[in-house]
Amino acid sequence: MKKSLLSLSLGGLTIGITEFVMMGILPDIASDLKVSIPIAGYLISAYALGVVIGAPLLVIMTRNYPPKKTLLVLAGMLALFNSLSIVVPNYEFMFFTRLLSGLPHGAFFGVGAVVASRLAEKGKEAQAISIMFAGLTIANLVGVPIGTYIGHHLSWRYTFVLIGFFGVFTLISLYFWMPNISTNEKVSMKKQLKLFKNIESWMVILITSIGVGGLFCWISYIAPLLTDISGFAPADVSYILILAGFGMVVGNLIGGKLADTYAPEKTLICLLLIMSLDLAMVFFFSSNPYVSLILVFCTGCISFTFIGPIQMMMIKIAVGAEMIASAAIQASFNIGNALGAFLGGLPLIAGFSYASPNLVGIGMSLIGVLITIMLVQRRKRIQKLQIIKA
């Protein structure tokens, strides 16, 4: 593996821990900052909001800067803003630092995807990009369980010390391993923003934000689900998250193969329906600890099967605006993150059990199915019109 690609993967690892470790240490943060778990869940939404704001804004601002310089700045932001969470005195400051931590997320993947494709050998661009995103799966397999363990047994603040360390390590590796890549031509802001004039691009964003966002109703409250419903001890959560992370690794591989073999729209419809069924099983059967463990693996697996098909859908739409399109997909996932954490928290505030957010997730995934069907029907109508005109 090229060291330059490894440095991008380290960035993905840092971002993955930053985003997903909150689900494992949410009860610890809620207890320390003296807020309820549903209120602490808004910290997940704060990070997602930061991604949504930062993804298009930072990509547009840095579009004509050398990629290495841009990646170094983004890595520096990751290290700095996550380190601020170590010393926050209260919930309000924690909310603000989480929002800041989300700003470089989408832009890093947007720029990183373009850089990875340039560094790759001809015909292996997709494999190079997958190496960067592999950092996310490794984060869920190893980094998030370790961060959760530290949060439970030492302090959640030490978890952010770990994240800050990986952020600094990413910065150093980019400085020494990433070559200077010249920008061949000035990129027009108008050309980049043209993506958002396409109705189909907005439909893909909605599918990602609402449909796939249903998964975040599950993962946002997975720690209390495992302890209060499944009956596991808090100390067991970090080990169980390894199972979820392994499922995500498997799902990432499956999703890539599905995207190469079948039409992404049909694949998405099937995956969203499978997700609805899976979340229903989580709601009804999580009280059984053995079944709960199986469902943790299955739901983790499903969560990463979406990446390949959705990326393929957006790539077909975003010719000439690939960088901002990649960032937009990351923003869309995090809109789903925010929606899932917020909407999933509503039944908890109303006094329902920690299994109830999964019902909200089922509704979101079914809405995603409807939007995908609308997209398919739209394309069929356009094809018919083109045949008639010809």
N, C-alpha and C positions, 0 to 999 in steps of 0.2 A: 504494500500500500504506500502511495506517495505521502510524504510527511505533510505536504500542503493540504491534502484531503483529510488527513488525520486531525489537523488543527481545526478544520471546519466541523469535524465530528465532535471534537472537544467542546466547541461552541454549542452544538446540539445537545450534548450531555449536560452542560451547564443550564441551558434553557429548560431542558426536560425536568431536571431536579427542581428548578425554580418554580415551574408551573405545577407539577403534580405532587410535590412533597406536602403541600398545604393540606391535601385531603387526608393525609395520614396523621398530621400533627395538629389538626384543627381543634380537637378537644383540649389539648395542652395549651394552645394559644388562648382559647376562650377562657379557660380557667385562670391563666396568669393575668390576662388583661381584664378579667372580671366582666365578661359579656357572655350572652347565651351562644350556643353553637350555631343556631340560624343566623344570628347577627355576625358572628365570626365568619360565616360562609360568604358574607359580602366582601371579604378580603380576596376571595377567589374571583369575584366579579370585578373588583378593583384592578387586579392584574390583567384580566381580560380586556377591560376598558382601555388600559394602557397600550395593549397590543393593537387594538382597533384604531386608536389615535396615532400611534407611532408608526405603524406599518406603511400606510401611504405617505404620511408626512415626511418621514425620514428618507424613504426611497426617492421621493421627488426632490428633496433638498440636496441629496448627495448623488444624484443621477450622473453628474459630469465630473465627479471626483474620482481619482484612482481607486479601484476596488480595494486594494490592500489598505489604504488610508481609511476608507469607509469602514471596513471590517474591524480595524484597530480601534476606531472611535466607538463603534457599537459594543465591542468586547469590553472596553473601558467602562462604558455605561452599565453593562451587566455586572461587572465587579463592584463598582461604586454603589449603585443603587441597592443591590442586594446586601451589601455590607452595612448600609444604613439601618436595615431591619434589626441588626444585632443590638442596637442601643435605643430603640424606640421606647419612650416612657409610657405610652398609652395607645388605645385602640385607634384614635384619630390619626396619630402619626404613622401607625402601622398601615392604615388604609392608604395614606399618601405615598409611603415608600413602596407599597405593592403596585400602585399605579405607575410610579416611575420605573419600577423594575420591568414592567411589561412593555415599555416604549421601544426598546431595541429588538424585541423578539421577532416580529414579522419582517422587519427590515434586514436583520441578519440572515434569515432564511432566503429572503428575496434576492439579496446581493450574492449570498453564498451559492445559491442554485446556479446562477449565471456563471460565477467564477468556477465552480466545479465542472460545469460543462465545457468551459474553455481549457481547463487543465487536463481533461480526459483525452484518451486516445480516440481516434475517429471510430465512431460506431459504438462507443462505450460511455456515452454521455449520461444515459439514464443510470448506469451502474455507479458512476461517480457521484451523482446527486444522491443516490440511495445511501452511499457511505456517510454523507453528511447527516441524513435523517436517521441513520442507524444510531446516532448519538441519543436520540429521543428514546428508542427502545432500550438501549443499555441503561439509560437513566431510570426507566421504570423497572428494569430487571434488577439492578444493583443499587444505583444511587438513591432512589426514593426509599427503598426498605432501610438502607443504612441511615439516611436522614431521619426517617421515622423512628428508628431505634434510638438514635441520639436524642431526638426530641422527647421520647418517653422516659429514658433512663438518666439523662443528664439535664438538658434544657433545650427547648425549641430554638433558643438564640444561638446555641452551638451549631444547630443545623444550618443556620445562615452563615456561620463562620466557614463551614464546609463549602457552601455555594460560592462564597466570596473567594475561597482558595481556588476553586475550579475556574472562576471568572478570570483571576489573575493568571492562572496557568494557560488559559485560552489566549489571553492577550500576549503572553510571552511566546507561545508557540506560533501565533500568527506573525509576530515580528521577525522571528528567525526562520520559519519554514515556508511562509507564504511568499512566492515570488512577486515582483512588481509586474502587474499586468496593465498594459496601456489601454486607454479607452480609444477605440478606433474612430469614433465620430461622436459629435455632440448629440445628445438625446433630447428631443423636443418634449416639453411638458405636455403639449397638445396631443402628441402621438401616444404618450403614456396614458393620458386621461381618456383617450378615445375608447378605451376598454369599457368604461362605465356608461357609454352611450348605447351599448349593445344590451338588449333586453335579456338575451340568453345568459350573459355574464351575471346579471342580477339574479336570475333564476338559480344559477349554480351557487351563488352566495347565499340565497335563501335556503336552498337544500342543505348546505353545510351548516348554516347558523341554526336553523330550526330542527331539521331532521336529525342530523348527526349530533346536534346539541343536546338531544334527549339523553345521550350517554352520560352527560355531565350531571344529570339528576341523580345518577347512580354513584359515580365516582366522587362527587363533591361531598357526599355524606357516607362514604364507605366505612370510615372508622367507627362512628356510632352504630351503623347498621350491623357491623360484625360483633360489636360488644353488647349492644342492647337487644338485638333481635336474634343473632346467631349464638350468643352466649360465650364468645371468646373473651379471654382476658385482654386488657389493653396492651400488655406486653407481647401478645401474639400477633398483633396487627402488622408489625413490620415484617414478620415472616410470611404472612399471608399475602402481603403486597408483592413479594417475590413471585408468587404464583400468578398474580395479575400481570406482572411485568413479563413473565415468560409467555403468557398468552398474547401479549402485545407483539412480542418478537415473532411468534408464529403467525399472527394476524397480518403483520407487515409483509411477510413472505407470501402468504396466500393472496393478499390484496394485489400485489404486484403481478402475480401470475394471472389472476382474474382479469386485470386491466389489459394484459397483453393478449388474452384469449377471446374475451367476450366484449360486446358493446358496453361502454361504461354506464350508459343510462339504464339498461336492463339489469346490469349487475347491481347498481345502486338500489333499484326497486326491490330486488331480492334481499339484499343485505339489510335494508331498512325494515322489511317485514320480519326477517329473522331476528333483528334487534328488538322489535316490538314483542315477539314471542319470548325472547330471552328475558326482557325486563319484567314481563308478566310472571315468569317463573321465579325471578328474584323476589317479587312481591309476595307470592304465595308460599314459597318453599324455603326462604332464608332462615326460618326458625329451626330448620334441621341443619346442624353444623356441617355434616358430611356433604349434604347436597349444596350447602352454601359455598364450600370450597370448590366444588365442580363449577358452580355458576360464576365464581370469581375468575376462574381461568377462562371460561367461555365468553364472558362479557368483556374481559380484557382482550381476548382474541378478536372479537367482533369490532372493538373500538378502533383497531388499526387496519382493518381490511378496507376501510373507506378511503384511505389516503391515495392509493394508486388510481382507482377509478375517478375520483374527484379531480386529481391533478391532470389526468388525461382529458377530462371534459373541458377544463379551463385552458389547457394548452391549445386545444383545437380552436378555441375562441380567440385567444390572446396573441395572435401572430403579430410580432413587432413590439409587443408590450409584455414580454415574458416576466421581466423583473417585478413590475408592479402587480402582475397577475399572481405570481407566487406569493408576494406579500399579502395580497388581498385574500388568498385562500387561508393564510395563517390568521389574518384578522377575522375571517369568517368563523374559523374553528373557535376562536376566542370570544366571538359574539355568542356562539353556542355555549361556551364555557360560562359566560356571564348569565345568559338566560337560564341555563340548567341549574346553576347555583341559586339564582334568585327565585325562579318559579318553583324549583324543587323545595326551596325553603318555606314557601307559603303554607303548605299543609302542616309542616312542623310547627310553625308559629300558631296555626289554628288548633294545635294539640294532638295531631295524628301521629302515628308511629314513624320510626325512621325507615320503614319500608315504603311509606306512602310517596316519597319523591319519585319512585319508579313508575307510578301511575301517570304522573305528569310527563315522564320520559316517553311512555308509550304514546301519549297524545301527540307529542312533538314529532316522533318518528313517523307516525301515520300522516301528519301534515307534510312531512318530507316526501313521502310516497306520492301524495297528490300533486305536489309541485313537479316532481320528476315526470310523472305521467303527462302533465300539462306541457312540459318541455318536449317530450317525445312527440306529442300530438302537434305541437307547433312546427317542429321540424318536418313532419310528414306533410303538413299543409303547404309549407314553403317549397318542398320538393315537387308536390303536385302542380303548384303555380309555375314553377320553373319548366316542368314538362309541357304544360299547356302553352306557355310562351314560346317554347322551342318549336 
